[in-house]
Amino acid sequence: MEKRRLSCSKDWTTIEIADFDDKKTLYLNYYDINKIQFDEALINKLFRKVRTEKIRIFVNTSSKPIEFTKHNNEMYFEEYKQELSKFARDNSIHLIDNIIS
């Protein structure tokens, strides 16, 4: 069973990101996040390219963004997008939505 990897705090000021492979949890305050971006992406799956969606969280402390793909987080991906949209709106974080509906 898939577990949630991303959740927002009750007061909407902190994001918790769990990495079950490394048994680590990352806590990000709203002021640690530069922007949140929703993109479309192509991934390789069984010898062909498949279109998917990707969430990218850009933080102050790293040059590489934190990424979640819909392919790897199918069960909770839409919830992640909704929560991150509200989080960005409530904390004045730049939100870029490049997904064409």
C-alpha positions in Angstrom: 0.0 0.0 0.0 1.3 3.4 -0.9 1.9 5.9 1.9 1.6 9.7 1.7 5.0 11.3 1.1 3.9 15.0 1.4 1.6 16.7 3.9 1.0 20.2 5.1 0.8 21.2 8.8 -2.6 22.1 10.3 -1.6 25.8 10.5 -0.5 25.7 6.8 3.0 27.0 7.5 5.1 23.8 7.2 5.4 21.0 4.6 6.5 17.6 5.7 8.2 15.4 3.0 8.9 11.8 3.8 11.6 9.8 2.0 10.8 6.1 2.9 13.8 4.8 1.0 16.3 6.7 3.1 14.1 6.8 6.2 14.3 10.6 6.3 11.8 13.3 6.8 12.3 16.8 5.6 10.4 19.7 7.2 10.1 23.0 5.1 8.8 26.2 6.5 7.0 28.6 4.1 10.0 30.9 4.0 12.3 28.1 2.8 10.3 27.7 -0.4 11.0 29.9 -3.4 8.3 28.6 -5.7 6.1 25.6 -6.5 5.7 24.5 -10.1 3.3 22.0 -11.7 4.6 20.7 -15.1 4.0 18.0 -17.7 6.8 15.6 -18.3 7.8 12.5 -20.4 9.2 9.5 -18.6 10.5 6.2 -20.0 8.2 3.2 -19.1 8.7 -0.2 -20.7 10.6 0.9 -23.7 8.3 3.9 -24.5 7.8 7.4 -23.4 4.7 8.2 -21.3 3.3 11.6 -20.6 2.9 12.4 -16.9 2.6 15.3 -14.5 5.3 16.5 -12.1 5.4 18.7 -9.0 8.6 20.7 -8.4 9.3 22.5 -5.1 12.2 24.9 -5.3 13.8 25.6 -1.9 16.5 28.1 -0.8 18.9 25.4 0.5 19.2 23.3 -2.6 20.0 24.0 -6.3 17.9 21.0 -7.4 14.1 21.0 -6.8 12.2 18.4 -4.9 10.1 16.5 -7.4 7.1 14.3 -7.3 5.7 12.6 -10.4 2.2 11.4 -10.9 3.5 8.1 -12.2 5.2 7.3 -8.8 2.6 8.9 -6.6 -0.7 8.0 -8.4 -2.9 7.6 -5.3 -2.3 11.0 -3.7 -1.0 13.2 -6.5 -4.2 15.2 -6.9 -4.4 15.8 -3.2 -0.7 17.0 -3.2 -1.6 19.5 -5.9 -4.6 20.8 -4.0 -2.7 21.1 -0.7 0.3 22.8 -2.3 -1.9 25.2 -4.2 -3.6 26.2 -0.9 -0.2 26.3 0.9 1.2 28.6 -1.8 -1.8 30.9 -1.8 -1.9 31.2 2.0 1.8 31.9 2.3 2.3 34.1 -0.8 4.6 31.6 -2.5 4.9 31.9 -6.3 2.9 29.1 -7.9 3.4 28.2 -11.6 0.9 25.8 -13.2 2.1 24.7 -16.6 -0.3 21.7 -16.9 -2.7 22.0 -19.9 -6.1 20.6 -19.0 
